Amino acid sequence: MCACADPAGARAHAIARALAGDDLDGAIALGLLDPDFDTACACAACAPTCAQRSRDARQARLRALAARERHRARDRRLQRRAEERAAQRAAPAGAADTAARSDDAAAAAPAESAAVPGAAPPHPALPSAVAAALARAKAKAAQRGSP
């Protein structure tokens, strides 16, 4: 910290004192992160190294805040993806339960077109190989059960 006592740079001196005393919260409260820092918190009479220390502290804090925001955005993105995956996993299980309960109703009712104009085609609840194996197993069970 320089020994400048110019009253025009009182705010800059207060920030420099707070930084020298490792009082980052105090420096922030005095205006370290203000948008007008370069004009409002400058002292033309201070030594260049003193002013540079304040600018360096400001840049370091802005980088830390930006990194924290990137980390929070990443956490939100990962959370959203996890929720989407969980919803995709739950949808086929829910569809299989609904299909099992409505087998009799579906057999009795005529097939209706489920296509909605502009909507994406629905994903099958089971992969085709699994659906074929299930159909074979149901057919075998039906043959064994009927005399």
C-alpha positions in Angstrom: 0.0 0.0 0.0 1.3 3.4 -0.9 1.5 6.4 1.4 -0.8 8.6 -0.8 -3.2 10.8 1.2 -4.9 12.6 -1.7 -8.5 13.3 -0.6 -9.8 12.8 -4.2 -8.8 9.1 -3.9 -10.3 8.4 -0.5 -12.4 5.5 -1.8 -9.5 3.9 -3.6 -7.4 4.3 -0.4 -10.1 2.6 1.7 -10.3 -0.3 -0.7 -6.5 -0.6 -0.8 -6.4 -0.6 3.1 -9.1 -3.3 3.2 -7.2 -5.4 0.7 -4.0 -5.0 2.6 -5.7 -6.1 5.8 -7.1 -9.1 3.9 -10.7 -7.8 4.4 -12.2 -8.8 1.0 -15.8 -8.3 2.2 -14.9 -4.8 3.3 -13.3 -4.1 0.0 -16.4 -5.4 -1.8 -18.6 -3.2 0.4 -16.5 -0.2 -0.5 -16.9 -0.8 -4.2 -14.3 -3.3 -5.4 -16.8 -5.0 -7.7 -18.8 -1.9 -8.7 -19.1 -1.5 -12.5 -17.6 2.1 -12.2 -14.6 0.8 -10.3 -12.1 2.1 -12.8 -13.4 5.7 -12.6 -14.9 6.0 -9.1 -12.2 4.0 -7.3 -9.0 5.5 -8.8 -6.5 7.8 -7.3 -4.3 9.6 -9.8 -1.7 10.4 -7.1 -1.2 6.8 -5.9 1.7 4.7 -7.0 1.1 2.6 -10.0 1.8 -0.6 -8.0 -0.9 0.3 -5.4 -3.5 0.9 -8.1 -2.5 -2.3 -9.9 -2.9 -4.3 -6.7 -6.5 -3.1 -6.4 -7.2 -3.9 -10.1 -5.6 -7.4 -9.7 -7.7 -8.1 -6.7 -10.8 -7.0 -8.6 -10.0 -9.2 -11.6 -9.3 -12.2 -9.4 -12.6 -11.8 -7.6 -14.5 -11.4 -10.9 -12.9 -14.5 -12.2 -13.8 -16.4 -9.1 -17.4 -15.2 -9.3 -17.6 -16.2 -13.0 -16.2 -19.7 -12.2 -18.8 -20.1 -9.5 -21.5 -19.2 -11.9 -20.2 -21.7 -14.5 -20.1 -24.4 -11.8 -23.7 -23.6 -10.8 -24.8 -23.7 -14.5 -23.1 -27.0 -14.9 -24.8 -28.4 -11.8 -28.2 -27.2 -13.1 -27.5 -28.8 -16.5 -26.5 -32.1 -15.0 -29.5 -32.1 -12.7 -31.8 -31.4 -15.7 -30.2 -34.3 -17.7 -30.6 -36.6 -14.7 -34.2 -35.7 -14.4 -34.8 -36.3 -18.1 -33.1 -39.7 -17.9 -35.2 -40.7 -14.9 -38.3 -39.6 -16.7 -37.4 -41.6 -19.8 -36.7 -44.7 -17.6 -40.0 -44.2 -15.7 -42.1 -43.8 -18.9 -41.5 -47.3 -20.3 -42.1 -48.9 -17.0 -45.3 -46.9 -16.5 -46.4 -47.7 -20.1 -45.8 -51.5 -19.5 -47.9 -51.4 -16.4 -50.7 -49.6 -18.2 -50.5 -52.0 -21.1 -50.7 -55.1 -18.9 -53.8 -53.7 -17.2 -55.5 -52.8 -20.4 -54.8 -55.9 -22.5 -58.4 -57.1 -22.3 -59.8 -53.6 -23.0 -57.4 -53.1 -26.0 -58.4 -56.5 -27.4 -62.1 -55.6 -27.2 -61.8 -52.1 -28.5 -61.1 -51.3 -32.2 -57.6 -50.0 -32.8 -57.6 -46.2 -33.0 -54.9 -44.1 -34.6 -52.8 -42.6 -31.8 -50.9 -40.3 -34.2 -51.2 -36.6 -33.4 -50.4 -34.2 -36.2 -47.0 -32.5 -35.6 -46.1 -34.8 -32.7 -43.1 -37.1 -32.8 -43.8 -40.8 -33.2 -44.0 -42.6 -29.8 -41.0 -44.6 -28.8 -41.8 -48.3 -28.3 -42.0 -49.4 -24.7 -39.7 -52.4 -25.3 -37.0 -53.0 -27.9 -38.2 -55.2 -30.7 -36.1 -58.2 -29.7 -37.5 -58.1 -26.2 -41.0 -57.6 -27.4 -40.7 -60.6 -29.7 -39.3 -62.8 -26.8 -42.2 -61.6 -24.6 -44.7 -62.5 -27.3 -43.2 -66.0 -27.7 -43.3 -66.5 -23.9 -47.0 -65.4 -23.8 -47.8 -67.8 -26.6 -46.2 -70.7 -24.8 -47.9 -69.8 -21.6 -51.3 -69.7 -23.4 -50.7 -73.1 -25.0 -49.8 -74.7 -21.6 -52.7 -73.1 -19.8 -55.5 -74.1 -22.3 -56.3 -77.9 -22.4 
